């Protein structure tokens, strides 16, 4: 009831959308009736999953919505928004998300979702495009000319005022992180220590008293592997950061 909704509102206020989705799912499962008839439980679940880019979970939630609630205008509007995201129709997403007058409960969630989708579009543009027209960029996002200029500046893109084309410059992340020298020294000492212990394990007695060639073979393989490892860690190895 109202207490459950207030608890979910509190979680949403903290920006914990997956936690809110799980709380709504729990309410749905624990309902005393055959099926949960609380519209907001399904609405918050679906939007929260979309914010977290868990479109499959949002679709499964829609499939669980009782027929008695599927005629709700707001739930159907959420379903249309979900269909747009599923089809990667981002222009359609913004059109459908802005066309509906959302309730006081869902309006903040839809604003967050719109922001997440815009950020995703910007990331995709950076990966796929080398250039794009200013008009197309405004349509895809979509946003005002002033806001588009802010997006261009934020991402380090370049606008050619003459052609109204935006040059997409990919941001290279500097790989200046490396393994500290102190850590390399500690790893080298560790390898040498292991090598020292292996000598006792494989040579429990002087070599002349070895009963088989197996110990010597294993020891040779181990020392060879440790030698390669020592050579690798004796150099400073850059740690590459993945491109977002």
QUIRABEL-V423308 format. One record per residue. N is the residue number from 1. RES is the residue in one letter. OMEGA is omega as a letter, one per 40 degrees, with the letter a starting at -180 (none if undefined). D_LAST is the distance of its C-alpha to the last C-alpha in whole Angstrom. Layout:
N:RES:OMEGA:D_LAST  N:RES:OMEGA:D_LAST
This chain:
1:X:a:42  2:X:i:41  3:X:i:40  4:X:a:37  5:X:i:36  6:X:i:36  7:X:i:34  8:X:i:32  9:X:a:31  10:X:i:31  11:X:i:28  12:X:i:26  13:X:i:27  14:X:i:25  15:X:a:22  16:X:a:23  17:X:i:22  18:X:i:22  19:X:i:25  20:X:i:27  21:X:i:26  22:X:i:28  23:X:i:31  24:X:i:31  25:X:i:31  26:X:i:34  27:X:i:36  28:X:a:36  29:X:a:37  30:X:a:40  31:X:a:41  32:X:a:45  33:X:i:45  34:X:i:45  35:X:a:41  36:X:a:40  37:X:i:41  38:X:a:39  39:X:a:37  40:X:i:34  41:X:a:33  42:X:a:32  43:X:a:30  44:X:i:28  45:X:a:27  46:X:a:26  47:X:i:24  48:X:i:23  49:X:i:21  50:X:i:20  51:X:a:18  52:X:i:17  53:X:i:16  54:X:a:18  55:X:i:20  56:X:i:22  57:X:i:24  58:X:i:24  59:X:i:26  60:X:i:28  61:X:i:29  62:X:i:31  63:X:a:33  64:X:a:34  65:X:a:35  66:X:i:39  67:X:a:41  68:X:a:43  69:X:a:39  70:X:i:38  71:X:i:40  72:X:a:38  73:X:a:37  74:X:i:34  75:X:i:33  76:X:i:33  77:X:i:31  78:X:i:28  79:X:i:29  80:X:i:29  81:X:i:25  82:X:i:24  83:X:i:25  84:X:i:23  85:X:a:20  86:X:i:21  87:X:a:22  88:X:i:19  89:X:a:21  90:X:i:20  91:X:i:22  92:X:i:25  93:X:a:23  94:X:i:23  95:X:a:27  96:X:a:28  97:X:a:26  98:X:a:28  99:X:a:31  100:X:i:32  101:X:a:34  102:X:i:32  103:X:a:34  104:X:i:34  105:X:a:32  106:X:a:30  107:X:i:29  108:X:i:27  109:X:i:25  110:X:i:24  111:X:i:23  112:X:i:20  113:X:i:19  114:X:i:20  115:X:i:17  116:X:a:15  117:X:i:15  118:X:i:15  119:X:i:12  120:X:i:10  121:X:i:12  122:X:i:11  123:X:i:7  124:X:i:10  125:X:i:12  126:X:a:9  127:X:a:9  128:X:a:12  129:X:i:15  130:X:i:16  131:X:a:19  132:X:a:20  133:X:i:23  134:X:a:23  135:X:i:25  136:X:i:23  137:X:i:20  138:X:a:22  139:X:a:23  140:X:a:20  141:X:d:19  142:X:a:22  143:X:a:23  144:X:i:26  145:X:i:26  146:X:i:26  147:X:i:23  148:X:i:21  149:X:i:22  150:X:i:20  151:X:i:17  152:X:a:17  153:X:a:18  154:X:a:15  155:X:i:13  156:X:i:15  157:X:a:16  158:X:i:20  159:X:i:23  160:X:a:26  161:X:a:28  162:X:a:31  163:X:a:29  164:X:i:27  165:X:i:24  166:X:i:20  167:X:a:19  168:X:i:15  169:X:a:14  170:X:a:10  171:X:i:10  172:X:i:10  173:X:a:10  174:X:i:13  175:X:a:14  176:X:i:17  177:X:i:17  178:X:i:20  179:X:a:22  180:X:a:25  181:X:a:28  182:X:i:30  183:X:i:28  184:X:i:29  185:X:i:32  186:X:i:32  187:X:i:31  188:X:i:33  189:X:a:36  190:X:i:35  191:X:i:35  192:X:i:39  193:X:i:40  194:X:i:39  195:X:i:41  196:X:i:44  197:X:i:44  198:X:a:43  199:X:i:46  200:X:a:48  201:X:a:47  202:X:i:48  203:X:a:51  204:X:i:53  205:X:i:56  206:X:a:57  207:X:a:56  208:X:a:59  209:X:i:59  210:X:a:56  211:X:i:58  212:X:i:55  213:X:a:52  214:X:a:50  215:X:a:49  216:X:i:49  217:X:i:46  218:X:i:44  219:X:a:44  220:X:i:44  221:X:a:40  222:X:a:39  223:X:i:40  224:X:i:38  225:X:i:35  226:X:i:35  227:X:i:36  228:X:i:33  229:X:a:31  230:X:i:33  231:X:a:32  232:X:a:28  233:X:i:28  234:X:i:30  235:X:i:28  236:X:a:25  237:X:i:22  238:X:i:18  239:X:a:15  240:X:i:12  241:X:a:9  242:X:i:6  243:X:i:4  244:X:none:0
